Amino acid sequence: MDSIKEIIEDVLKEISSERVDLSIRILKIWQKIIGKPEASHTRIEEFKDGVLMVSVDSSAWLFQVNLKKKR
């Protein structure tokens, strides 16, 4: 019989694995939508309630990303 500690560790590993998989899928979709040049100047901060929060490294890249906003 597993101890509580082992069960909790297993659950946390499973959750972490699912989050990594989701993060990778979101990143790949983002790169496909926005394009690799633009994506290299952005960082995905959060995906919550269907909203993707992204930061950019300069106002010039913010302008470029905003041009593709409807995508």
C-alpha positions in Angstrom: 0.0 0.0 0.0 1.3 3.4 -1.0 1.8 6.1 1.6 0.0 9.4 1.4 3.4 11.0 0.5 3.9 8.7 -2.4 0.3 9.2 -3.7 0.7 13.0 -3.5 4.1 12.9 -5.3 2.5 10.8 -8.1 -0.4 13.1 -8.5 1.9 16.2 -8.6 4.1 14.5 -11.2 1.0 13.8 -13.3 -0.3 17.4 -13.1 3.2 18.8 -13.9 3.4 16.5 -16.9 0.0 17.6 -18.2 1.0 21.3 -17.8 4.2 20.8 -19.7 2.4 19.1 -22.5 -0.2 21.9 -22.7 2.5 24.5 -22.5 4.3 22.9 -25.5 1.1 22.7 -27.5 0.3 26.4 -26.8 3.8 27.4 -27.8 3.7 25.5 -31.1 0.3 26.9 -32.0 1.5 30.5 -31.1 4.6 30.1 -33.3 2.4 28.9 -36.2 -0.1 31.7 -35.8 2.3 34.6 -35.2 5.3 33.4 -37.2 8.7 32.4 -35.9 10.4 35.8 -36.2 7.7 37.5 -34.1 7.5 34.5 -31.7 11.2 34.8 -30.9 10.5 38.3 -29.5 7.6 37.2 -27.4 7.1 35.3 -24.2 3.9 33.5 -23.2 3.1 34.6 -19.7 -0.2 32.9 -19.0 -3.2 31.1 -20.6 -6.2 31.5 -18.4 -10.0 31.4 -19.1 -9.3 31.3 -22.8 -7.1 34.4 -22.8 -3.4 34.2 -23.9 -1.2 36.8 -22.1 1.9 37.5 -24.1 4.8 40.0 -23.4 7.1 41.4 -26.1 10.6 42.7 -25.9 10.0 46.0 -27.5 7.3 48.4 -28.7 8.3 47.7 -32.3 7.5 44.0 -31.9 4.3 44.9 -30.0 3.2 46.8 -33.2 4.1 43.8 -35.4 2.2 41.3 -33.1 -0.8 43.6 -33.0 -0.9 43.6 -36.8 -1.7 39.9 -36.5 -4.1 40.2 -33.6 -7.1 38.9 -35.5 -5.4 35.6 -36.3 
